[in-house]
Amino acid sequence: MKKLLTLAIVCLFTLACKQNTQQEAPAHQATTKEEVAKAFESTAALKKISSELLVPMEIVEPASKDVTTKYGLEFGGNCYACDVVNILIDGEMINLMNACDLHSQVSYTIESVEEKGKQISIRTQSHTFVFEQVDDYPVYSLKVIGEEIDESMFREASFYTLRSLLETFEVHDCGDFEG
C-alpha cells in the first residue's frame, strides 16, 4: 500500500511539473522560393517592408514621444563616414546599398521569411536579418545575425524607415554639413 501511494504521488508530482512546451506559431512562414515570393504579397507587414527603399535612422531625441522628432536620418553614416547601408527587399533578394554610392551593393538570395507579431526574419544562406517594428509609423529596428558584413562600406544602422517617409522626420538630411 505504501508503494502504491508513493508511486501515485510521484506520478502526480511529475505531471504537475511538466512544462508547457508549445511555442507560438509564426503568423506567416515561407521556405521555398515560390512561397517567399508570394509571402511578400500576402501580408500587410511584408508588403510594407518590401514596398520601397529602407533608409537608415538613429535616435536623435531620446526623450521625445513624437516619432518624427525622436528618430532622424543616421547622420554619421550618411553625411560623414558614408559607411551605412540602405536596404531594398524585392521578394527574392535583400540588397544592401551604400548610402552614398548606391552602385556599391551586395545582394543576398532570400531563402526563407517568417513573420511573427511585429518581427520579420529574413534568412539568407549566410545571414538572418531580423526587423522589428518599434513604432506604427513605421520605424524598424534591425539585427543581423550570421557572417560579418564589410562594415567599411555596408554597416547596418540600428533603425530603418521607408524612404517616402524620410521627409516627415525633423532630421531628414545632412543639412548644411559639407563633410
TAPE-V717352 format. One record per residue. N is the residue number from 1. RES is the residue in one letter. PHI is phi in whole degrees, -180 to 180 (none if undefined). PSI is psi in radians with two decimals (* if undefined). D_CENTER is the distance of its C-alpha to the mean C-alpha in Angstrom with 2 decimals. Layout:
# TAPE-V717352
n | res | phi | psi | d_center
N | RES | PHI | PSI | D_CENTER
N | RES | PHI | PSI | D_CENTER
This chain:
# TAPE-V717352
n | res | phi | psi | d_center
1 | M | none | -0.70 | 60.26
2 | K | -62 | -0.72 | 58.52
3 | K | -65 | -0.70 | 56.49
4 | L | -65 | -0.75 | 55.47
5 | L | -65 | -0.74 | 54.38
6 | T | -64 | -0.76 | 52.42
7 | L | -61 | -0.73 | 50.71
8 | A | -64 | -0.72 | 49.81
9 | I | -67 | -0.74 | 48.35
10 | V | -62 | -0.74 | 46.29
11 | C | -63 | -0.79 | 44.93
12 | L | -63 | -0.72 | 44.06
13 | F | -63 | -0.75 | 42.43
14 | T | -63 | -0.79 | 40.32
15 | L | -66 | -0.63 | 39.21
16 | A | -69 | -0.54 | 38.46
17 | C | -87 | -0.13 | 36.24
18 | K | -62 | 2.21 | 34.19
19 | Q | -86 | 2.69 | 30.51
20 | N | -74 | 1.92 | 28.31
21 | T | -97 | 0.02 | 26.47
22 | Q | -74 | 2.42 | 24.70
23 | Q | -110 | 2.64 | 20.92
24 | E | -66 | 2.26 | 19.07
25 | A | -75 | 2.52 | 18.48
26 | P | -62 | 2.54 | 15.20
27 | A | -65 | -0.63 | 15.58
28 | H | -153 | 2.28 | 15.04
29 | Q | -138 | 2.32 | 15.00
30 | A | -131 | 2.36 | 16.16
31 | T | -127 | -0.27 | 17.56
32 | T | -100 | 2.83 | 20.10
33 | K | -57 | -0.73 | 19.85
34 | E | -68 | -0.74 | 21.46
35 | E | -64 | -0.70 | 19.33
36 | V | -62 | -0.82 | 16.07
37 | A | -61 | -0.74 | 17.71
38 | K | -71 | -0.56 | 18.95
39 | A | -60 | -0.68 | 15.79
40 | F | -70 | -0.20 | 14.25
41 | E | -102 | -0.17 | 17.53
42 | S | -94 | -0.48 | 17.94
43 | T | -124 | 2.67 | 15.64
44 | A | -62 | -0.72 | 15.08
45 | A | -65 | -0.75 | 11.33
46 | L | -70 | -0.63 | 10.94
47 | K | -63 | -0.77 | 13.73
48 | K | -64 | -0.81 | 12.35
49 | I | -71 | -0.39 | 9.09
50 | S | -106 | 0.18 | 11.50
51 | S | -80 | -0.43 | 14.46
52 | E | -164 | -3.13 | 14.58
53 | L | -62 | 2.37 | 13.63
54 | L | -99 | 2.22 | 10.68
55 | V | -109 | 2.57 | 12.50
56 | P | -73 | 2.43 | 11.97
57 | M | -130 | 2.87 | 12.94
58 | E | -145 | 2.87 | 14.45
59 | I | -81 | 2.14 | 16.38
60 | V | -108 | -0.47 | 19.91
61 | E | -133 | 1.47 | 21.70
62 | P | -57 | -0.54 | 20.49
63 | A | -81 | -0.26 | 23.30
64 | S | -70 | 2.47 | 22.66
65 | K | -95 | -0.30 | 21.78
66 | D | -83 | 2.13 | 21.36
67 | V | -57 | -0.74 | 17.84
68 | T | -72 | -0.27 | 19.44
69 | T | -97 | -0.66 | 21.37
70 | K | -66 | -0.75 | 18.95
71 | Y | -105 | 2.66 | 16.36
72 | G | -155 | 3.01 | 17.59
73 | L | -54 | 2.40 | 17.23
74 | E | -69 | 1.69 | 16.43
75 | F | -64 | -0.90 | 20.17
76 | G | -59 | -0.78 | 20.81
77 | G | -77 | -0.50 | 18.65
78 | N | -89 | -0.65 | 19.68
79 | C | -108 | -0.34 | 23.25
80 | Y | -120 | -1.15 | 24.54
81 | A | -83 | -0.40 | 23.04
82 | C | 52 | 0.82 | 21.41
83 | D | -122 | -0.02 | 18.98
84 | V | -91 | 2.73 | 15.52
85 | V | -109 | 2.53 | 13.58
86 | N | -91 | 2.66 | 12.89
87 | I | -125 | 2.35 | 10.63
88 | L | -126 | 2.16 | 12.23
89 | I | -113 | 2.11 | 11.30
90 | D | -112 | 0.16 | 14.69
91 | G | 100 | -0.53 | 14.60
92 | E | -114 | -0.53 | 16.22
93 | M | -130 | 2.66 | 14.70
94 | I | -115 | 2.13 | 11.68
95 | N | -112 | 2.21 | 13.59
96 | L | -104 | 2.11 | 13.24
97 | M | -123 | 2.29 | 16.07
98 | N | -58 | 2.32 | 17.82
99 | A | -63 | -0.49 | 17.93
100 | C | -95 | -0.33 | 21.72
101 | D | -141 | 1.58 | 22.53
102 | L | -65 | -0.20 | 20.58
103 | H | -80 | -0.35 | 22.93
104 | S | -86 | 1.85 | 21.54
105 | Q | -147 | 2.80 | 18.64
106 | V | -133 | 2.39 | 17.38
107 | S | -123 | 2.54 | 16.21
108 | Y | -128 | 2.39 | 15.03
109 | T | -76 | 2.27 | 16.13
110 | I | -78 | 2.17 | 13.72
111 | E | -96 | -0.59 | 15.50
112 | S | -157 | 2.75 | 13.71
113 | V | -138 | 2.46 | 11.06
114 | E | -138 | 2.26 | 10.85
115 | E | -113 | 2.22 | 10.26
116 | K | -143 | 1.83 | 11.44
117 | G | 65 | -2.20 | 12.08
118 | K | -94 | 0.15 | 9.33
119 | Q | -109 | 2.36 | 6.70
120 | I | -124 | 2.13 | 5.77
121 | S | -109 | 2.18 | 6.43
122 | I | -116 | 2.03 | 7.86
123 | R | -102 | 2.36 | 10.83
124 | T | -119 | -3.10 | 13.28
125 | Q | -63 | -0.61 | 16.57
126 | S | -115 | -0.11 | 15.66
127 | H | -145 | 2.77 | 11.93
128 | T | -124 | 2.13 | 9.04
129 | F | -100 | 2.02 | 5.60
130 | V | -109 | 1.91 | 3.52
131 | F | -101 | 2.32 | 1.07
132 | E | -128 | 2.18 | 4.76
133 | Q | -73 | 2.01 | 7.44
134 | V | -95 | -0.22 | 9.90
135 | D | -152 | 2.63 | 12.56
136 | D | -69 | -0.14 | 14.04
137 | Y | -59 | -0.82 | 14.77
138 | P | -107 | 2.49 | 11.72
139 | V | -127 | 2.31 | 9.87
140 | Y | -116 | 2.40 | 6.14
141 | S | -87 | 2.69 | 5.66
142 | L | -131 | 2.33 | 4.11
143 | K | -130 | 2.24 | 6.09
144 | V | -109 | 2.19 | 7.95
145 | I | -114 | 2.39 | 10.63
146 | G | 128 | -2.66 | 13.82
147 | E | -60 | 2.64 | 16.30
148 | E | -71 | 2.44 | 16.54
149 | I | -103 | 2.49 | 15.79
150 | D | -57 | 1.81 | 18.66
151 | E | -78 | -0.16 | 17.77
152 | S | -72 | -0.41 | 20.92
153 | M | -125 | -0.41 | 19.55
154 | F | -133 | 0.92 | 15.83
155 | R | -80 | 2.28 | 14.42
156 | E | -82 | 2.52 | 10.77
157 | A | -86 | 2.95 | 10.73
158 | S | -77 | -0.54 | 9.46
159 | F | -136 | 2.71 | 8.57
160 | Y | -141 | 2.68 | 8.54
161 | T | -142 | 3.00 | 10.67
162 | L | -73 | 2.45 | 12.73
163 | R | -56 | -0.68 | 15.68
164 | S | -66 | -0.34 | 18.18
165 | L | -95 | -0.15 | 17.42
166 | L | -56 | -0.74 | 17.80
167 | E | -62 | -0.37 | 21.56
168 | T | -80 | -0.21 | 21.31
169 | F | -86 | 2.54 | 20.10
170 | E | -60 | -0.77 | 23.06
171 | V | -101 | 1.72 | 21.84
172 | H | -125 | 0.02 | 20.82
173 | D | -154 | -3.05 | 22.74
174 | C | -84 | -0.03 | 24.65
175 | G | 61 | -2.37 | 27.73
176 | D | -89 | 0.06 | 30.96
177 | F | -64 | 2.26 | 29.44
178 | E | -112 | 0.26 | 31.02
179 | G | 18 | * | 29.30
